[in-house]
Every structure is written in C-alpha cells, then in structure tokens.
Amino acid sequence: MTDSLIVDGAPLGGWRKSSYSGPEGGSCLEVLDDHPAGVPVRDSKNPHGPAVIIPRSAWSTFVTAVRSGGFPS
C-alpha cells in the first residue's frame, strides 16, 4: 500500500482546500492536482502528515456523488 500513500505531503506544492470545506477552517480536506499517481488527499490540519493517493477514476466517482447529493448530512 506504500504506492498509494505519501508519508509527508508538506514538500509537495500546490495543495488546495476542497470547495466543500467550510469557512470555519475546522475540518478541511486538501487535494493536489496533476500528481502523476492519482489524486493525493490530506487533512489540512496536518500538512506534514500523510496523504492518501486516490485513483483518478475513484476520485471522479466520489466528486460526482458529492455533487449530486449522494452524501446527505
């Protein structure tokens, strides 16, 4: 599973917060665009922590489900 994990995502530049993250700054998800292995995802509160690399097709499916209301609060 080491090929789908970045142990320390801090050295990678270009992280952005999810557009679905709230303005209060608490629970924020950050993603990194244009990574060759897929879509790295990390917790913004822990920039030196791990990032999970999600395959592009799985990420696309997830984003489509979120946008269509597939995860009601």
N, CA, C and O of each residue as an XYZ file, in Angstrom:
292
protein
N       0.814     -1.195      0.000
C       0.000      0.000      0.000
C       0.857      1.260      0.000
O       0.322      2.363     -0.103
N       2.147      1.122      0.111
C       3.013      2.294      0.139
C       2.949      3.097     -1.150
O       3.265      4.287     -1.142
N       2.549      2.480     -2.259
C       2.447      3.224     -3.506
C       1.219      4.124     -3.542
O       1.096      4.943     -4.453
N       0.306      3.999     -2.581
C      -0.868      4.855     -2.538
C      -0.866      5.758     -1.303
O      -1.916      6.218     -0.855
N       0.330      6.004     -0.762
C       0.461      6.845      0.421
C       1.697      7.734      0.295
O       2.772      7.274     -0.089
N       1.528      8.993      0.618
C       2.643      9.927      0.717
C       2.818     10.166      2.213
O       1.907     10.674      2.867
N       3.958      9.812      2.754
C       4.171      9.887      4.200
C       4.127     11.328      4.697
O       3.531     11.592      5.741
N       4.736     12.256      3.986
C       4.746     13.670      4.360
C       4.414     14.487      3.124
O       5.236     14.614      2.216
N       3.210     15.040      3.091
C       2.768     15.797      1.924
C       3.252     17.236      1.878
O       3.051     17.919      0.874
N       3.892     17.718      2.954
C       4.298     19.116      3.027
C       5.255     19.548      1.911
O       5.115     20.660      1.402
N       6.219     18.714      1.513
C       7.147     19.171      0.462
C       6.492     19.390     -0.906
O       7.057     20.078     -1.756
N       5.328     18.823     -1.122
C       4.649     18.984     -2.404
C       3.894     20.307     -2.422
O       3.118     20.584     -1.508
N       4.104     21.101     -3.417
C       3.409     22.379     -3.518
C       2.126     22.254     -4.305
O       1.954     21.309     -5.075
N       1.223     23.200     -4.119
C       0.008     23.242     -4.912
C      -1.234     22.676     -4.254
O      -2.252     22.501     -4.925
N      -1.185     22.386     -2.968
C      -2.369     21.870     -2.278
C      -3.459     22.931     -2.291
O      -3.182     24.127     -2.198
N      -4.704     22.476     -2.409
C      -5.842     23.398     -2.333
C      -6.927     22.761     -1.490
O      -7.080     21.539     -1.463
N      -7.680     23.608     -0.802
C      -8.776     23.109      0.018
C      -9.952     22.748     -0.872
O     -10.185     23.371     -1.908
N     -10.672     21.749     -0.457
C     -11.876     21.356     -1.166
C     -12.876     22.498     -1.164
O     -12.997     23.215     -0.171
N     -13.586     22.672     -2.254
C     -14.618     23.712     -2.316
C     -15.773     23.393     -1.367
O     -16.590     24.267     -1.079
N     -15.851     22.174     -0.886
C     -16.892     21.785      0.054
C     -16.463     21.969      1.502
O     -17.269     21.750      2.407
N     -15.223     22.365      1.747
C     -14.767     22.631      3.108
C     -15.396     23.925      3.592
O     -15.531     24.883      2.831
N     -15.772     23.948      4.838
C     -16.423     25.120      5.402
C     -15.462     26.257      5.664
O     -14.255     26.037      5.766
N     -15.985     27.490      5.778
C     -15.140     28.657      6.013
C     -14.578     28.735      7.432
O     -13.665     29.521      7.685
N     -15.101     27.942      8.351
C     -14.641     27.989      9.735
C     -13.244     27.414      9.910
O     -12.632     27.609     10.960
N     -12.727     26.716      8.919
C     -11.354     26.221      8.954
C     -11.146     24.985      9.799
O     -10.000     24.619     10.062
N     -12.191     24.335     10.228
C     -12.053     23.163     11.080
C     -11.692     21.902     10.320
O     -10.526     21.511     10.267
N     -12.669     21.283      9.746
C     -12.478     20.013      9.045
C     -12.303     20.272      7.558
O     -13.279     20.320      6.809
N     -11.076     20.436      7.141
C     -10.814     20.746      5.734
C     -10.017     19.639      5.063
O      -9.047     19.109      5.605
N     -10.456     19.325      3.899
C      -9.790     18.351      3.053
C      -9.000     19.121      2.010
O      -9.511     20.075      1.423
N      -7.750     18.715      1.774
C      -6.957     19.340      0.731
C      -6.610     18.298     -0.326
O      -6.372     17.129     -0.021
N      -6.587     18.750     -1.564
C      -6.229     17.872     -2.678
C      -5.094     18.516     -3.459
O      -4.867     19.724     -3.385
N      -4.396     17.686     -4.199
C      -3.286     18.154     -5.028
C      -3.586     17.753     -6.466
O      -3.721     16.570     -6.776
N      -3.687     18.736     -7.326
C      -3.975     18.476     -8.741
C      -2.708     18.063     -9.489
O      -1.596     18.405     -9.087
N      -2.890     17.339    -10.556
C      -1.820     16.994    -11.507
C      -0.688     16.148    -10.930
O       0.451     16.245    -11.387
N      -0.984     15.332     -9.945
C       0.032     14.406     -9.439
C       0.015     13.185    -10.365
O      -1.065     12.711    -10.717
N       1.163     12.671    -10.765
C       1.191     11.574    -11.738
C       0.568     10.263    -11.254
O       0.145      9.451    -12.076
N       0.502     10.041     -9.951
C      -0.003      8.760     -9.435
C      -1.501      8.747     -9.166
O      -2.072      7.683     -8.929
N      -2.146      9.906     -9.199
C      -3.575      9.981     -8.883
C      -3.887     11.304     -8.202
O      -3.284     12.330     -8.518
N      -4.842     11.278     -7.254
C      -5.244     12.494     -6.549
C      -4.876     12.357     -5.074
O      -5.571     11.664     -4.331
N      -3.793     13.005     -4.638
C      -3.451     12.982     -3.221
C      -4.457     13.801     -2.406
O      -4.868     14.887     -2.814
N      -4.839     13.262     -1.258
C      -5.805     13.900     -0.367
C      -5.208     13.889      1.043
O      -4.658     12.881      1.487
N      -5.324     15.031      1.743
C      -4.799     15.092      3.112
C      -5.691     15.973      3.985
O      -6.553     16.700      3.489
N      -5.465     15.892      5.280
C      -6.149     16.719      6.270
C      -5.376     18.034      6.375
O      -4.176     18.021      6.650
N      -6.040     19.154      6.162
C      -5.347     20.440      6.178
C      -4.771     20.789      7.546
O      -3.843     21.594      7.636
N      -5.302     20.200      8.604
C      -4.787     20.476      9.941
C      -3.450     19.783     10.194
O      -2.785     20.067     11.190
N      -3.052     18.876      9.301
C      -1.826     18.112      9.483
C      -1.017     18.105      8.178
O      -0.902     17.063      7.533
N      -0.457     19.258      7.787
C       0.236     19.334      6.497
C       1.477     18.454      6.391
O       1.886     18.107      5.284
N       2.083     18.087      7.515
C       3.250     17.192      7.477
C       2.847     15.737      7.641
O       3.696     14.846      7.676
N       1.556     15.508      7.740
C       1.064     14.146      7.886
C       0.908     13.461      6.543
O       1.304     13.998      5.509
N       0.338     12.292      6.568
C       0.211     11.512      5.342
C      -0.864     12.035      4.393
O      -1.799     12.725      4.799
N      -0.705     11.693      3.150
C      -1.710     11.955      2.123
C      -1.988     10.620      1.427
O      -1.067      9.876      1.090
N      -3.238     10.341      1.226
C      -3.647      9.125      0.533
C      -3.802      9.462     -0.945
O      -4.416     10.471     -1.292
N      -3.251      8.629     -1.807
C      -3.397      8.839     -3.249
C      -4.566      7.995     -3.734
O      -4.551      6.768     -3.644
N      -5.573      8.681     -4.246
C      -6.791      8.017     -4.724
C      -6.727      7.949     -6.250
O      -6.406      8.943     -6.901
N      -7.029      6.793     -6.817
C      -7.041      6.700     -8.289
C      -8.000      7.734     -8.889
O      -9.061      8.006     -8.327
N      -7.622      8.299    -10.020
C      -8.433      9.351    -10.639
C      -9.879      8.928    -10.883
O     -10.797      9.717    -10.657
N     -10.092      7.706    -11.337
C     -11.467      7.264    -11.619
C     -12.300      7.195    -10.335
O     -13.477      7.555    -10.345
N     -11.708      6.742     -9.245
C     -12.423      6.685     -7.963
C     -12.712      8.088     -7.445
O     -13.788      8.342     -6.903
N     -11.757      8.995     -7.608
C     -11.957     10.383     -7.169
C     -13.091     11.029     -7.967
O     -13.936     11.722     -7.400
N     -13.108     10.804     -9.256
C     -14.162     11.355    -10.108
C     -15.537     10.837     -9.693
O     -16.503     11.597     -9.636
N     -15.615      9.548     -9.407
C     -16.880      8.953     -8.946
C     -17.316      9.574     -7.635
O     -18.493      9.890     -7.462
N     -16.378      9.757     -6.701
C     -16.674     10.362     -5.407
C     -17.185     11.795     -5.572
O     -18.207     12.159     -4.990
N     -16.476     12.607     -6.364
C     -16.884     14.001     -6.558
C     -18.267     14.081     -7.195
O     -19.081     14.914     -6.799
N     -18.539     13.233     -8.167
C     -19.858     13.208     -8.800
C     -20.944     12.879     -7.784
O     -22.011     13.493     -7.796
N     -20.682     11.914     -6.905
C     -21.658     11.548     -5.875
C     -21.888     12.690     -4.889
O     -23.026     12.932     -4.487
N     -20.841     13.388     -4.495
C     -20.990     14.519     -3.571
C     -21.825     15.616     -4.222
O     -22.743     16.160     -3.608
N     -21.500     15.929     -5.454
C     -22.225     17.000     -6.158
C     -23.703     16.666     -6.364
O     -24.545     17.563     -6.401
N     -24.012     15.393     -6.496
C     -25.413     15.012     -6.733
C     -26.182     14.756     -5.445
O     -27.332     14.316     -5.477
N     -25.543     15.032     -4.310
C     -26.231     14.846     -3.028
C     -26.173     13.430     -2.506
O     -26.995     13.047     -1.674
N     -25.225     12.648     -2.973
C     -25.123     11.256     -2.564
C     -24.674     11.047     -1.128
O     -24.709      9.923     -0.625
N     -24.254     12.115     -0.462
C     -23.816     12.037      0.928
C     -24.553     13.084      1.750
O     -23.954     14.081      2.154
N     -25.834     12.876      2.004
C     -26.591     13.887      2.751
C     -26.064     14.030      4.178
O     -25.610     13.063      4.790
N     -26.135     15.248      4.686
C     -25.647     15.484      6.051
C     -26.705     15.164      7.093
O     -26.456     15.309      8.290
